[in-house]
Amino acid sequence: MKAAVLTRYEAPLELIERADLSPGPGEVKVGVRACGVCGSDVFLQNGGFNSTLPIVPGHEAAGVIEALGEDLTQPLATGQPVALYYIDHCGACRMCEAGRVNMCFGVRRMGVEFNGAFATEVVVPEKNVIPVLASDDPAEVAVLTDAVATPYHGLVRIAKVQPGETVVVFGVGGIGSNAVQLAKLLGCHVVAVSRSDAKLALAEELGADVVVRGGEGAPERVKAVCRRGGPEVVVQTVGSAVVDSQAIEAAGIGARVVLIGTCMESFSLRASTLVWKEAGVFGSRGYTPGDISEVLDLRRSGKVETGHLVRHRRPLSEANDALDDLRAGRVLRSVITFGEGW
């Protein structure tokens, strides 16, 4: 097998030949067909997850089951196309029993704590594969598992948005662009914030009702286009402590602020900022297998778009170029692909 491996932080990945994998009890081996390149992969490369190196990145993936381990509980078969869920979870802790497997007390993440899908094959627990249709595009399935499922989780599970509410989305990147289209699909009035003309135009294409220039003064510009009392929901998708502060400042009376973007810097906050507004700030961590299934159905019904996420495709040998493109803001997403179809 071939894998793009992170051996040192702040260094390029190394393309390495490794021994083929074999699944153990309760595991399956998946031949990777597509893996999205995400901001979290850049965060990993910069040391943000404090992973034990070497590690193979890649958590946004789809592929075909190539081998089955013993003692499986699902009726899985070789040759079956699947989406991959990146969080290994125990299934027995309080969070898992509540359906919040993304918050499992024993969480292990593909591409962070165990080797991921920047490789021709990967081994995952059987509960981490979600069967998909042969008619699905592997690249679309891959990006739906994260770039779309992550904002879906933030909007539906965490913010619990309601039709008619105003949702402000800070950042129109690989996550924020989909927060825009999902919020619109959920019947909300959507305000998109970005410093980029191209991304503001994309936000309008994806359903934003109003676009606002980001940067200094953005909270005031947001408030100016919202009705009295301000927005009910603010979704922050940018990896920036400055924008974290702006999102909270822009929040309206009784608002829910959902932080999805992550960075290693901190920001300051006065309790009175939240008390006077009776507002809340929530973190939204990834997504669940149920979120993946639901966004797959939305895509199949034509209710969400993925063209802006899958147009930049590269082979595994260009994984570093894909990371550089994302870091420089040249793309919203790149997808590492391994041939055509399943």
N, C-alpha and C positions, 0 to 999 in steps of 0.2 A: 504494500500500500504506500501511497504518497501522502505526506502531511506537511502543512505550513506551520512551523513550530516557533513559539516565542521562547527563546532561551535566555534573553536578557531584557530588562525593562529599558524603554527609550531606545530600542534597537529594532532593526527590521526582522521580520519573520524569516526563518530558514526553511527552505524546501528540502525535506528529508525523506529518504526511503526507509520504511519501517517494516517489521514483520507483520503479516496479515493478522487480523484480529480474530478471536474466537469467543463467542458468547458463553457466559457461565450460566448457572441455574437462574431462572427468572429473567434472563436477558435475551436480547435479539441483536443480531448484527445487521446494520442497514448500510447499503451502498448509497452514498450521498449523490444526489442528482443536482441539488441546488442549495446554496447557503448565502443568505443575505449578509452584507457587511454593514455593521451597525455602529452607532456612536459608542456603544458599550465595548466594542472591540478596540476602539481607540483608547477608551478609558482603561481597559485592561493593559494595553501596551504601555500606557503611562504609569502603571503601577497602582491604579485606583482600587483594584480588588485585592491587592496583596496576595495574589495567588502563589502557590508553590510552583516554581519553574523547574524544568520546562513544562509548557502547557500548549495544547493545540486550541486556538480560539475557535469561535463559531458556534452560535446557539440558535440561529434562525434558519432552520433547515427542513428539507424534505428529501425523501429517497425511497429505495425499494428494499424490502426485507430480503436478506441474502442467506441468513442462517438463524436457526432457532436454538436457544439453550433448552435445558431440561426444566421440568416442573413449571411449565407455563400454565396460566389460568385462563388465558384468552384464546379463542379459535383463530390464531394467526397462521399465515402460510407464507412460504418463500414466494417471491415474485410480487408480493402485495405492495402497492404504493402507499406511503404513509407520510404524514406530517410528524415532526418531532417536537415534543414538549421538553423544554430545556431543564426543568427543575425535577430532580430526583427527590421524592417525598416519602415519608414513612407510612402514611395512610392511617396511622393510629393515634397521633397526638391530637390535642384539642383543636388546633387549627385545621388539620386534615379532616377531622370528623365534622367540622363546620363547613367543609367545602372550600376552605381557603388554603389549598395545598401550596400556593405560592409563598405562604408564610409558615410552612412546616418548621417545627423546632429543630429538625435535623436536616435542613435544606442543603442539597449539593447541586451545583449548577453546571450544566454542560458548557465547556469552554471557559470555566472559571475554577471549579474544584475538580472536575474530571474532563478528560480530553473531548474536544468538540469537533465540529463538522467542517473545519478548513482542512479536509482530508477526503480521500476517496472512500473511506468507510469509517463507521463509528459504532460502538457498542453502547446500548442504552437499556435501562430496565424496561420490561415489557409494558408497564403501565405508562411509559412515556411515548408510545407510538399511537397515533390516531389514524386509522385507515381513511384514505381519501379515494376519489374516483380516478380511474384511468384517463378520463377526459379532462381532468384538471391539469393545468400547466405547472410543472414542478417549481419554476421560479416564482410564480404567483403564490403557490402554497407556502413556499419558504417565507416570503415577506409578510404574508397574512398572519403567520404565527407570531410575529412580533410587532412589526411596523404598524399593523392595523389592530391586532389584539391588545397591544399595550394601551393605546388611547381609548379603545373600547372599554377596557377594564376600568380605566380612570373615570370615564364619563358615566358608565352604567353602574358599576359596582361601588365605586367610591363616592363620586359626586351625586349619583342617583338623579341625573338631570331629568327635568320634566318638560314636556312640550310647552312652548311659549316663553321659556326662560331665556335670558341673554347669557350666552357663553362667550367669554373672551379667551382666545388662544394666543399665547405668547410663543412665537417661533413657528415658522412654516417649513420645517425640515422633514426628515423621514418619519417622525412621529407627529409633529404638529400639523402637517398637511392632512393627515388622516383624522386627527382630532377635529379639524374643520369640517371635513365631509361627513363624519359620523354625527357631529353635533347637529348639522343641518338635517341629516336623515332622521334624527330623533325629534325633529320639530322645533328646534331652537332658533333664536335670532343670533347669528354668529358674527363676532368681530374678530378679525385676524390682525395680529401685530407682527411686523417684521421690518428690518432695515433694508431689505432687498426689494427692488422694483419687480424683479422676475418672480420672487416668491409671493409678493402681494398679488401679482397677476394670477399666479397659480391658485392662490387662495380663492380668488373670485371665480375661477374656473370650477373649483371644487365646492362652491356654494356659499362662500362668505357673503354676508349681506353688506358689511362695511369693512374696509381695510384701513389700518392706521399705521403710520410710520413709527418704527421702533426707535430705540436710542433714548438720549436724555429728553425728559419731558413726556415720555410715552404715557405714564399714568394719567396725566392731565388730559392728553388727547383722547385717551380711552373714555374717561368720564364725560368728556364733551359730546361724545356720540351715543352715550347710553341714556336711557330714560332716568327720571328722578329716582334716587336711591342707589343707582349704580348696578352693575351686573350681578346676577345671582351666582354665577360660576366663573372662575378664572382657572384656566389650565396652563401651567407653565412647563414647556417642553425643552427649554434651552439649558444647556449646561453652563449656567452663569449665576453666581451669587448676586450680582447686580440685578439681573432680571428676576431672580427670586424676590428680592425686595420690591421691585416694580410691580410684580404681580399682586403682592399683598397690598401695596398702596392703591392699586387700581380697583381692588375688591369693593363691592357695594355693601349695603346694610344687610346683615344676615347671610353674607356670601359664603360659599365653600371654595377655598383655594386649593387646587390639587397640584402638587409638585411631582412631575414625572422626570424632568431633566435633572441630571446629577453632575456635580463637580466636586472638587476637593477643597474649595474655599468656603468660608463661613460668611454669614451676614448677620447683622444685628436687628433686633426687633423689640419694640416696647410693648409690654402687655396691653397698655391702654389702646394701642392701635387695633387690637382685636376686641378688647372689651367694649369700647364705644360703638363699634360696628356690630357687636355680637356675631363676629365672623369666626370661621374655623379654617385651620390650615391642615391639610391631609397629605400624607405621602401615598403614592400609588406605585406599587412594586410589581412590575411585570404583568402577569396574566395567568389564567387557569386553563386547563384543557377545555373546559366548557366555553370559555371566551373564544378559543381557536375554532371550535365547531361552529359557533354562531357567526363568526366573521366569514368562515368558509361558505356558509349558506348565503350570507349577504352578497358575496362575490358571485356565486353561481346564479343568483337571481338578478344580477346586474345592478344592484343598489350601491355598490362601492366600486371605485376605480383603482386599478393598480398600475396603469401604464406609466405613471410618473415614477414608479418605484423599480420597475424591471427593465427599463430601456437600456441601462448600462450593465452589460454582462461581460464577465472576464473569466478566463481559465484560472485554475489554481496557481499556476506559475506567476500570475500577475496579482497575487493577493496583496503584496505591498503597495502596488500601484493603486489598487482599490482603496486601501486604507489612506493613502496620501490624497486621493481625490476627495474622500469624505472629510478629512482633516482640513483641506483647503477650501471646502465649500463648493467644489465644482459639481457635485452630485448630491441628490437627496439620499440615494442608496445605490450601491452596486450589488450585483448578484454574482457569486462565483458559481459557474455551471460546469457540469461534467457531461458534455454531449447534449443531444437533443432528446426531449421527452423522457419517459421513464425507462 
